[in-house]
Amino acid sequence: MKQQDNIKRKWLFMLILSGLMGCTTLSTDIYLPAMPVMETDLGGNVELTITGFLVGFALAQLVWGPVSDSIGRKKPLFIGMAIFAIGSIGCALSSSITEIVIWRVFQATGACVGPMLSRSMVRDLYGRTEAARMLSTLMTILALAPIIAPVAGGFLQDIWSWRAIFWLMAVLSTILFVAVFFLPETLPEEKRVNASFVREFTCYLRLAGNKPYMSYTLSVAFFYVAIYAFIAGSPFVYITYFHVDARYYGLLFGVNMIGVSALGLFNRKMVTRYSLDRLLLCAISIAIIGGAGLLLSAITGWGGIIGIICFVFVVFSMNGIIASCTNAAALDAVPSDMVGSAAALMGALQYGSGIVSSLLLAAFSTGTPFTMSWIMLLFVLLSFGAILVNTTKKAELSQ
């Protein structure tokens, strides 16, 4: 009976963490089908709503990280979900691009707490390999969100308006606020940092000098530039260029998450058999092949929209391995009293990388899939380079 209760508590813990990690998906993917309509309705470049969100999402984590190492994980989660709800309401009531971008930045300062502290809580409780297994499980559960979110967003826009999407965000963030009550506090008082906030903030300089940590962090950050190039670019590639109905866009977007989910389950088993570095090199190599095929398809037109969909699927699916392995390996490379700050810096670079994607898309867009494609391939190659440098140094040290 006690064992069954422990299993139930573990699964409840995982489900709530999945929801918290889904704050990013909830804040971005769900309104992608509505972006062309929002641009017409509000005037201005609607891609700035993604840029603004990612700026707030990245920078706020750098504050929340040291805070969580000092006061624990649950209090920041409560505050973050409350800010997320208020920001969502502000977005729903906005009447201009400038106004909604400001509210998106505010919304992001709360939304970022969920994904960041979910990783920290897993690291608080588990070691390197088990943390990778748990994060793979989270990725598998989380994979449902990007399948459902764009479909729900397209449906809400169709029957009401794009504003309904942000009202839904407000409701879901309130539900997550309540769910935090059911989470355990994973950072006991005796393990919390008592140093001043300013002194604690300097730990980012120490993390920047931690080469193994930075290698894994930069690898996932580069890979997420590619991911966000698709997230920000695909509404215009699929809906505007290939004339896909906005109601079906969500299905084309969500199909990628089937691959992420499958690879997450696969990775859960593989991390007990192979090193994280080996799995990462293999996964990123496959992503490079997919990225090369994507660029070739974009240049030649070979395969049309089917070619684009298939090659994006190959690249995107590898996130089922890359995200969990890089996160587990990076956090394992830092002392336990710096886990919150390490997760914050990693999250800031990982999700802040989307700023690079949106700016590159805005600067070099040709109205075709070409810009999205070359950005994805370039940054997958850089992701591979970051891991290769780290494994080469390990090999040299072992000799």
MARGUKE-96997 format. One record per residue (C-alpha): chain; y, z, x; residue in three letters. Coordinates in Angstrom, 2 decimals. Example, Ala and Ser with C-alpha at 12.3 -4.5 7.8 and 13.67 -1.06 7.14 Angstrom:
MARGUKE-96997
LUMLUM  chain       c2       c3       c1  res
LUMLUM      A    -4.50     7.80    12.30  ALA
LUMLUM      A    -1.06     7.14    13.67  SER
//
This chain:
MARGUKE-96997
LUMLUM  chain       c2       c3       c1  res
LUMLUM      A     0.00     0.00     0.00  MET
LUMLUM      A     2.38     0.94     2.80  LYS
LUMLUM      A     1.55    -2.30     4.62  GLN
LUMLUM      A     2.33    -4.31     1.47  GLN
LUMLUM      A     5.67    -2.52     1.13  ASP
LUMLUM      A     6.50    -3.36     4.77  ASN
LUMLUM      A     5.66    -7.02     4.16  ILE
LUMLUM      A     7.85    -7.08     1.05  LYS
LUMLUM      A    10.73    -5.45     2.93  ARG
LUMLUM      A    10.34    -7.93     5.78  LYS
LUMLUM      A    10.46   -10.91     3.43  TRP
LUMLUM      A    13.45    -9.47     1.56  LEU
LUMLUM      A    15.14    -9.02     4.94  PHE
LUMLUM      A    14.40   -12.64     5.85  MET
LUMLUM      A    15.56   -14.01     2.50  LEU
LUMLUM      A    18.88   -12.17     2.68  ILE
LUMLUM      A    19.42   -13.28     6.29  LEU
LUMLUM      A    18.65   -16.85     5.22  SER
LUMLUM      A    21.32   -16.57     2.57  GLY
LUMLUM      A    23.82   -15.21     5.08  LEU
LUMLUM      A    22.98   -17.95     7.58  MET
LUMLUM      A    23.46   -20.42     4.74  GLY
LUMLUM      A    27.16   -19.54     4.53  CYS
LUMLUM      A    27.86   -22.52     6.79  THR
LUMLUM      A    25.90   -24.94     4.61  THR
LUMLUM      A    27.39   -23.42     1.47  LEU
LUMLUM      A    30.90   -23.94     2.88  SER
LUMLUM      A    30.50   -27.51     4.13  THR
LUMLUM      A    27.55   -29.49     2.78  ASP
LUMLUM      A    28.05   -28.62    -0.89  ILE
LUMLUM      A    31.37   -30.44    -1.25  TYR
LUMLUM      A    30.58   -33.47     0.92  LEU
LUMLUM      A    29.93   -35.77    -2.10  PRO
LUMLUM      A    33.35   -34.83    -3.49  ALA
LUMLUM      A    35.34   -35.63    -0.33  MET
LUMLUM      A    36.42   -39.16    -1.33  PRO
LUMLUM      A    37.58   -37.87    -4.76  VAL
LUMLUM      A    39.39   -34.91    -3.18  MET
LUMLUM      A    41.23   -37.26    -0.82  GLU
LUMLUM      A    42.46   -39.30    -3.78  THR
LUMLUM      A    43.33   -36.23    -5.87  ASP
LUMLUM      A    45.12   -34.16    -3.22  LEU
LUMLUM      A    46.45   -36.85    -0.89  GLY
LUMLUM      A    46.05   -36.68     2.89  GLY
LUMLUM      A    43.07   -36.63     5.20  ASN
LUMLUM      A    40.34   -34.57     3.53  VAL
LUMLUM      A    38.37   -34.36     6.81  GLU
LUMLUM      A    40.97   -31.77     7.85  LEU
LUMLUM      A    39.33   -29.36     5.39  THR
LUMLUM      A    36.26   -29.42     7.63  ILE
LUMLUM      A    38.37   -29.16    10.79  THR
LUMLUM      A    40.35   -26.21     9.40  GLY
LUMLUM      A    37.21   -24.43     8.31  PHE
LUMLUM      A    35.56   -24.86    11.69  LEU
LUMLUM      A    38.67   -23.64    13.55  VAL
LUMLUM      A    38.66   -20.42    11.54  GLY
LUMLUM      A    34.87   -20.16    11.71  PHE
LUMLUM      A    34.84   -20.46    15.50  ALA
LUMLUM      A    37.80   -18.23    16.39  LEU
LUMLUM      A    37.05   -15.41    13.94  ALA
LUMLUM      A    33.59   -14.90    15.42  GLN
LUMLUM      A    35.16   -13.96    18.74  LEU
LUMLUM      A    36.75   -10.98    16.99  VAL
LUMLUM      A    33.80   -10.04    14.78  TRP
LUMLUM      A    31.36    -9.99    17.72  GLY
LUMLUM      A    32.87    -7.03    19.61  PRO
LUMLUM      A    33.65    -5.32    16.28  VAL
LUMLUM      A    29.97    -5.46    15.25  SER
LUMLUM      A    28.88    -4.06    18.63  ASP
LUMLUM      A    31.21    -1.09    17.99  SER
LUMLUM      A    30.77    -0.29    14.29  ILE
LUMLUM      A    27.38    -1.82    13.45  GLY
LUMLUM      A    26.33    -4.92    11.55  ARG
LUMLUM      A    26.65    -4.03     7.85  LYS
LUMLUM      A    30.35    -3.13     7.57  LYS
LUMLUM      A    31.51    -6.49     9.00  PRO
LUMLUM      A    29.10    -8.24     6.62  LEU
LUMLUM      A    30.66    -6.52     3.60  PHE
LUMLUM      A    34.19    -7.37     4.73  ILE
LUMLUM      A    33.22   -10.93     5.62  GLY
LUMLUM      A    31.63   -11.72     2.27  MET
LUMLUM      A    34.67   -10.31     0.44  ALA
LUMLUM      A    37.01   -12.55     2.47  ILE
LUMLUM      A    34.68   -15.49     1.86  PHE
LUMLUM      A    34.92   -14.97    -1.93  ALA
LUMLUM      A    38.72   -14.66    -1.92  ILE
LUMLUM      A    39.09   -17.77     0.26  GLY
LUMLUM      A    36.82   -19.75    -2.07  SER
LUMLUM      A    39.00   -18.85    -5.05  ILE
LUMLUM      A    42.08   -19.93    -3.09  GLY
LUMLUM      A    40.47   -23.31    -2.36  CYS
LUMLUM      A    39.59   -23.79    -6.04  ALA
LUMLUM      A    43.24   -23.24    -7.03  LEU
LUMLUM      A    44.78   -25.43    -4.30  SER
LUMLUM      A    47.05   -28.32    -5.24  SER
LUMLUM      A    47.53   -30.07    -1.88  SER
LUMLUM      A    45.62   -30.84     1.32  ILE
LUMLUM      A    47.85   -28.46     3.29  THR
LUMLUM      A    47.19   -25.63     0.88  GLU
LUMLUM      A    43.42   -26.10     0.79  ILE
LUMLUM      A    43.21   -26.39     4.59  VAL
LUMLUM      A    44.99   -23.02     4.92  ILE
LUMLUM      A    42.60   -21.42     2.44  TRP
LUMLUM      A    39.66   -23.02     4.25  ARG
LUMLUM      A    40.71   -21.30     7.48  VAL
LUMLUM      A    40.93   -17.98     5.60  PHE
LUMLUM      A    37.58   -18.61     3.92  GLN
LUMLUM      A    35.97   -19.31     7.28  ALA
LUMLUM      A    37.07   -15.99     8.80  THR
LUMLUM      A    34.72   -14.30     6.35  GLY
LUMLUM      A    31.97   -16.90     6.11  ALA
LUMLUM      A    31.36   -16.87     9.87  CYS
LUMLUM      A    30.13   -13.26     9.80  VAL
LUMLUM      A    26.90   -14.17     7.97  GLY
LUMLUM      A    25.33   -16.63    10.46  PRO
LUMLUM      A    26.59   -14.72    13.52  MET
LUMLUM      A    25.29   -11.29    12.52  LEU
LUMLUM      A    22.03   -12.68    11.16  SER
LUMLUM      A    21.17   -13.80    14.68  ARG
LUMLUM      A    22.33   -10.46    16.08  SER
LUMLUM      A    20.16    -8.51    13.63  MET
LUMLUM      A    17.08   -10.54    14.56  VAL
LUMLUM      A    17.78    -9.90    18.25  ARG
LUMLUM      A    18.32    -6.19    17.53  ASP
LUMLUM      A    14.79    -5.95    16.17  LEU
LUMLUM      A    12.72    -8.51    18.11  TYR
LUMLUM      A    12.08    -9.78    21.64  GLY
LUMLUM      A    12.45   -13.36    22.96  ARG
LUMLUM      A     9.30   -15.01    21.58  THR
LUMLUM      A     9.16   -13.10    18.28  GLU
LUMLUM      A    12.88   -13.72    17.77  ALA
LUMLUM      A    12.24   -17.46    18.16  ALA
LUMLUM      A     9.45   -17.22    15.57  ARG
LUMLUM      A    11.68   -15.32    13.16  MET
LUMLUM      A    14.56   -17.74    13.63  LEU
LUMLUM      A    12.18   -20.65    13.03  SER
LUMLUM      A    11.17   -19.00     9.75  THR
LUMLUM      A    14.83   -18.58     8.85  LEU
LUMLUM      A    15.47   -22.25     9.62  MET
LUMLUM      A    12.54   -23.24     7.40  THR
LUMLUM      A    13.83   -21.20     4.45  ILE
LUMLUM      A    17.40   -22.27     5.14  LEU
LUMLUM      A    16.37   -25.94     5.11  ALA
LUMLUM      A    16.32   -25.82     1.31  LEU
LUMLUM      A    20.08   -25.17     1.15  ALA
LUMLUM      A    21.31   -28.53     2.54  PRO
LUMLUM      A    18.90   -30.30     0.18  ILE
LUMLUM      A    20.16   -28.46    -2.89  ILE
LUMLUM      A    23.84   -28.04    -1.93  ALA
LUMLUM      A    25.05   -31.68    -1.88  PRO
LUMLUM      A    23.05   -32.46    -5.04  VAL
LUMLUM      A    24.63   -29.47    -6.80  ALA
LUMLUM      A    28.07   -30.45    -5.47  GLY
LUMLUM      A    27.72   -34.04    -6.72  GLY
LUMLUM      A    26.53   -32.76   -10.12  PHE
LUMLUM      A    29.42   -30.29   -10.49  LEU
LUMLUM      A    31.96   -32.92    -9.50  GLN
LUMLUM      A    30.44   -35.32   -12.04  ASP
LUMLUM      A    30.48   -32.94   -15.02  ILE
LUMLUM      A    33.66   -31.00   -14.17  TRP
LUMLUM      A    35.62   -31.53   -10.93  SER
LUMLUM      A    35.54   -30.77    -7.22  TRP
LUMLUM      A    37.21   -27.41    -8.01  ARG
LUMLUM      A    34.00   -26.22    -9.68  ALA
LUMLUM      A    32.29   -26.45    -6.29  ILE
LUMLUM      A    34.62   -23.84    -4.81  PHE
LUMLUM      A    34.24   -21.58    -7.85  TRP
LUMLUM      A    30.49   -21.75    -7.21  LEU
LUMLUM      A    31.12   -20.72    -3.58  MET
LUMLUM      A    33.04   -17.67    -4.87  ALA
LUMLUM      A    30.15   -16.65    -7.12  VAL
LUMLUM      A    27.50   -17.08    -4.41  LEU
LUMLUM      A    29.52   -15.19    -1.79  SER
LUMLUM      A    29.85   -12.31    -4.27  THR
LUMLUM      A    26.06   -12.31    -4.70  ILE
LUMLUM      A    25.68   -12.14    -0.91  LEU
LUMLUM      A    28.10    -9.19    -0.82  PHE
LUMLUM      A    25.78    -7.30    -3.16  VAL
LUMLUM      A    22.69    -8.38    -1.17  ALA
LUMLUM      A    24.05    -6.72     1.98  VAL
LUMLUM      A    23.41    -3.33     0.33  PHE
LUMLUM      A    19.67    -4.04     0.66  PHE
LUMLUM      A    19.80    -4.73     4.40  LEU
LUMLUM      A    19.00    -2.06     7.01  PRO
LUMLUM      A    21.54    -1.23     9.69  GLU
LUMLUM      A    19.87    -2.70    12.79  THR
LUMLUM      A    22.29    -1.27    15.36  LEU
LUMLUM      A    22.00     2.54    15.40  PRO
LUMLUM      A    24.99     4.62    16.49  GLU
LUMLUM      A    23.46     5.55    19.85  GLU
LUMLUM      A    23.34     1.86    20.83  LYS
LUMLUM      A    26.89     1.04    19.79  ARG
LUMLUM      A    29.63     0.37    22.32  VAL
LUMLUM      A    32.33     3.04    22.53  ASN
LUMLUM      A    34.68     1.13    24.82  ALA
LUMLUM      A    38.15     0.05    23.65  SER
LUMLUM      A    38.37    -3.25    21.82  PHE
LUMLUM      A    40.43    -4.85    24.60  VAL
LUMLUM      A    37.90    -3.81    27.22  ARG
LUMLUM      A    35.05    -4.96    25.03  GLU
LUMLUM      A    36.75    -8.32    24.57  PHE
LUMLUM      A    36.51    -8.92    28.33  THR
LUMLUM      A    32.74    -9.18    27.94  CYS
LUMLUM      A    33.33   -12.84    27.08  TYR
LUMLUM      A    34.32   -13.36    30.72  LEU
LUMLUM      A    31.04   -11.79    31.81  ARG
LUMLUM      A    29.12   -13.97    29.37  LEU
LUMLUM      A    30.86   -17.08    30.70  ALA
LUMLUM      A    29.50   -16.19    34.13  GLY
LUMLUM      A    25.94   -15.74    32.82  ASN
LUMLUM      A    24.49   -19.14    33.72  LYS
LUMLUM      A    21.22   -18.99    31.73  PRO
LUMLUM      A    23.08   -17.81    28.63  TYR
LUMLUM      A    25.77   -20.50    28.97  MET
LUMLUM      A    23.17   -23.21    29.57  SER
LUMLUM      A    21.42   -22.54    26.26  TYR
LUMLUM      A    24.72   -21.99    24.45  THR
LUMLUM      A    26.24   -25.25    25.68  LEU
LUMLUM      A    23.05   -27.11    24.85  SER
LUMLUM      A    23.11   -26.06    21.19  VAL
LUMLUM      A    26.90   -26.56    21.05  ALA
LUMLUM      A    26.59   -30.16    22.29  PHE
LUMLUM      A    23.75   -30.81    19.87  PHE
LUMLUM      A    25.88   -29.51    17.00  TYR
LUMLUM      A    28.66   -31.96    17.89  VAL
LUMLUM      A    26.07   -34.61    17.00  ALA
LUMLUM      A    25.04   -32.75    13.84  ILE
LUMLUM      A    28.63   -32.39    12.66  TYR
LUMLUM      A    29.37   -36.02    13.46  ALA
LUMLUM      A    26.79   -36.84    10.79  PHE
LUMLUM      A    27.99   -34.13     8.38  ILE
LUMLUM      A    31.64   -35.25     8.56  ALA
LUMLUM      A    30.96   -38.97     8.88  GLY
LUMLUM      A    28.07   -39.55     6.47  SER
LUMLUM      A    30.03   -39.31     3.17  PRO
LUMLUM      A    32.13   -42.29     4.23  PHE
LUMLUM      A    29.22   -44.15     5.87  VAL
LUMLUM      A    26.93   -43.76     2.84  TYR
LUMLUM      A    29.39   -43.71    -0.07  ILE
LUMLUM      A    32.25   -45.93     1.18  THR
LUMLUM      A    30.50   -48.32     3.60  TYR
LUMLUM      A    27.07   -48.66     1.98  PHE
LUMLUM      A    28.35   -47.98    -1.59  HIS
LUMLUM      A    25.82   -45.23    -2.38  VAL
LUMLUM      A    26.58   -43.42    -5.65  ASP
LUMLUM      A    28.00   -39.95    -4.90  ALA
LUMLUM      A    25.33   -38.42    -7.14  ARG
LUMLUM      A    22.60   -39.74    -4.82  TYR
LUMLUM      A    24.36   -38.96    -1.58  TYR
LUMLUM      A    23.01   -35.41    -1.68  GLY
LUMLUM      A    19.43   -36.71    -1.73  LEU
LUMLUM      A    20.04   -38.89     1.35  LEU
LUMLUM      A    21.68   -35.96     3.11  PHE
LUMLUM      A    19.02   -33.49     2.05  GLY
LUMLUM      A    16.06   -35.58     3.20  VAL
LUMLUM      A    16.97   -34.64     6.78  ASN
LUMLUM      A    16.27   -31.02     5.99  MET
LUMLUM      A    12.67   -31.84     5.15  ILE
LUMLUM      A    12.31   -32.72     8.82  GLY
LUMLUM      A    14.13   -29.55     9.90  VAL
LUMLUM      A    11.85   -27.45     7.71  SER
LUMLUM      A     8.68   -29.14     8.99  ALA
LUMLUM      A     9.77   -28.77    12.62  LEU
LUMLUM      A    10.68   -25.13    11.99  GLY
LUMLUM      A     7.14   -24.40    10.80  LEU
LUMLUM      A     5.73   -26.34    13.75  PHE
LUMLUM      A     7.96   -24.49    16.18  ASN
LUMLUM      A     6.89   -21.11    14.77  ARG
LUMLUM      A     3.39   -21.81    16.11  LYS
LUMLUM      A     4.39   -23.62    19.29  MET
LUMLUM      A     6.60   -20.83    20.70  VAL
LUMLUM      A     3.48   -18.72    21.28  THR
LUMLUM      A     1.83   -21.54    23.27  ARG
LUMLUM      A     4.64   -23.16    25.24  TYR
LUMLUM      A     7.82   -21.99    26.95  SER
LUMLUM      A    11.09   -22.33    25.07  LEU
LUMLUM      A    12.44   -24.60    27.83  ASP
LUMLUM      A     9.52   -27.00    27.48  ARG
LUMLUM      A     9.91   -27.16    23.71  LEU
LUMLUM      A    13.64   -27.77    24.05  LEU
LUMLUM      A    13.25   -30.60    26.57  LEU
LUMLUM      A    10.67   -32.27    24.35  CYS
LUMLUM      A    12.73   -31.92    21.17  ALA
LUMLUM      A    15.97   -33.16    22.73  ILE
LUMLUM      A    14.14   -36.10    24.34  SER
LUMLUM      A    12.94   -37.18    20.90  ILE
LUMLUM      A    16.50   -36.74    19.56  ALA
LUMLUM      A    17.77   -39.05    22.33  ILE
LUMLUM      A    15.31   -41.74    21.25  ILE
LUMLUM      A    16.50   -41.35    17.66  GLY
LUMLUM      A    20.15   -41.47    18.75  GLY
LUMLUM      A    19.59   -44.65    20.78  ALA
LUMLUM      A    17.91   -46.29    17.80  GLY
LUMLUM      A    20.77   -45.18    15.54  LEU
LUMLUM      A    23.41   -46.72    17.81  LEU
LUMLUM      A    21.43   -49.96    18.09  LEU
LUMLUM      A    21.10   -50.12    14.31  SER
LUMLUM      A    24.84   -49.48    13.86  ALA
LUMLUM      A    25.79   -52.22    16.35  ILE
LUMLUM      A    23.36   -54.91    15.17  THR
LUMLUM      A    23.03   -54.00    11.51  GLY
LUMLUM      A    19.25   -53.99    11.97  TRP
LUMLUM      A    17.54   -52.13     9.18  GLY
LUMLUM      A    20.74   -51.70     7.15  GLY
LUMLUM      A    21.10   -48.33     5.48  ILE
LUMLUM      A    17.35   -47.67     5.83  ILE
LUMLUM      A    17.63   -47.96     9.61  GLY
LUMLUM      A    20.56   -45.51     9.66  ILE
LUMLUM      A    18.72   -43.03     7.43  ILE
LUMLUM      A    15.52   -43.15     9.51  CYS
LUMLUM      A    17.15   -42.70    12.91  PHE
LUMLUM      A    19.45   -39.93    11.65  VAL
LUMLUM      A    16.32   -38.22    10.30  PHE
LUMLUM      A    14.76   -38.21    13.79  VAL
LUMLUM      A    17.86   -36.68    15.41  VAL
LUMLUM      A    18.59   -34.18    12.66  PHE
LUMLUM      A    14.97   -32.96    12.35  SER
LUMLUM      A    14.94   -31.74    15.94  MET
LUMLUM      A    17.35   -28.99    14.87  ASN
LUMLUM      A    14.27   -27.17    13.55  GLY
LUMLUM      A    13.30   -26.54    17.18  ILE
LUMLUM      A    16.58   -26.71    19.06  ILE
LUMLUM      A    18.60   -24.17    17.04  ALA
LUMLUM      A    15.97   -21.43    16.99  SER
LUMLUM      A    14.85   -21.83    20.62  CYS
LUMLUM      A    18.34   -21.99    22.12  THR
LUMLUM      A    19.51   -19.01    20.06  ASN
LUMLUM      A    16.51   -16.86    21.01  ALA
LUMLUM      A    16.64   -17.82    24.70  ALA
LUMLUM      A    20.42   -17.32    24.97  ALA
LUMLUM      A    20.43   -13.86    23.37  LEU
LUMLUM      A    17.43   -12.83    25.45  ASP
LUMLUM      A    19.47   -13.55    28.59  ALA
LUMLUM      A    22.09   -10.85    27.85  VAL
LUMLUM      A    22.00    -7.01    27.81  PRO
LUMLUM      A    21.35    -5.35    24.45  SER
LUMLUM      A    24.88    -3.86    24.29  ASP
LUMLUM      A    26.40    -7.37    24.38  MET
LUMLUM      A    24.24    -9.07    21.74  VAL
LUMLUM      A    26.96    -9.10    19.07  GLY
LUMLUM      A    29.52   -10.59    21.42  SER
LUMLUM      A    26.97   -13.06    22.80  ALA
LUMLUM      A    26.07   -14.21    19.28  ALA
LUMLUM      A    29.79   -14.53    18.51  ALA
LUMLUM      A    30.58   -16.68    21.53  LEU
LUMLUM      A    27.52   -18.84    20.90  MET
LUMLUM      A    28.47   -19.23    17.25  GLY
LUMLUM      A    32.07   -20.04    18.12  ALA
LUMLUM      A    30.99   -22.84    20.44  LEU
LUMLUM      A    28.13   -24.00    18.21  GLN
LUMLUM      A    30.12   -24.32    15.00  TYR
LUMLUM      A    33.45   -24.95    16.68  GLY
LUMLUM      A    31.84   -28.07    18.12  SER
LUMLUM      A    32.34   -29.62    14.71  GLY
LUMLUM      A    36.06   -29.72    15.48  ILE
LUMLUM      A    35.26   -32.16    18.27  VAL
LUMLUM      A    33.22   -34.30    15.88  SER
LUMLUM      A    35.86   -34.48    13.16  SER
LUMLUM      A    38.66   -35.23    15.65  LEU
LUMLUM      A    36.63   -37.99    17.33  LEU
LUMLUM      A    35.76   -39.48    13.94  LEU
LUMLUM      A    39.41   -39.39    12.88  ALA
LUMLUM      A    40.59   -40.94    16.16  ALA
LUMLUM      A    37.98   -43.68    16.59  PHE
LUMLUM      A    36.73   -44.46    13.08  SER
LUMLUM      A    36.13   -48.16    12.45  THR
LUMLUM      A    35.02   -47.85     8.84  GLY
LUMLUM      A    31.43   -48.54     9.98  THR
LUMLUM      A    28.52   -46.34    11.17  PRO
LUMLUM      A    29.34   -47.19    14.81  PHE
LUMLUM      A    31.64   -44.23    15.61  THR
LUMLUM      A    29.31   -41.67    14.06  MET
LUMLUM      A    26.39   -43.18    15.98  SER
LUMLUM      A    27.85   -43.21    19.49  TRP
LUMLUM      A    29.17   -39.66    19.09  ILE
LUMLUM      A    25.70   -38.46    18.09  MET
LUMLUM      A    23.95   -40.15    21.02  LEU
LUMLUM      A    26.52   -39.05    23.62  LEU
LUMLUM      A    26.33   -35.39    22.73  PHE
LUMLUM      A    22.55   -35.30    22.39  VAL
LUMLUM      A    22.47   -36.58    25.98  LEU
LUMLUM      A    24.84   -33.78    27.05  LEU
LUMLUM      A    22.62   -31.24    25.25  SER
LUMLUM      A    19.65   -32.48    27.26  PHE
LUMLUM      A    21.65   -32.21    30.49  GLY
LUMLUM      A    22.54   -28.56    29.85  ALA
LUMLUM      A    18.87   -27.59    29.46  ILE
LUMLUM      A    17.77   -29.76    32.38  LEU
LUMLUM      A    20.23   -28.03    34.72  VAL
LUMLUM      A    18.88   -24.64    33.69  ASN
LUMLUM      A    15.20   -25.58    34.10  THR
LUMLUM      A    15.92   -27.19    37.48  THR
LUMLUM      A    17.54   -23.96    38.73  LYS
LUMLUM      A    14.56   -21.94    37.46  LYS
LUMLUM      A    12.19   -24.24    39.32  ALA
LUMLUM      A    14.22   -23.86    42.53  GLU
LUMLUM      A    14.22   -20.06    42.25  LEU
LUMLUM      A    10.47   -19.94    41.67  SER
LUMLUM      A     9.74   -21.88    44.87  GLN
//
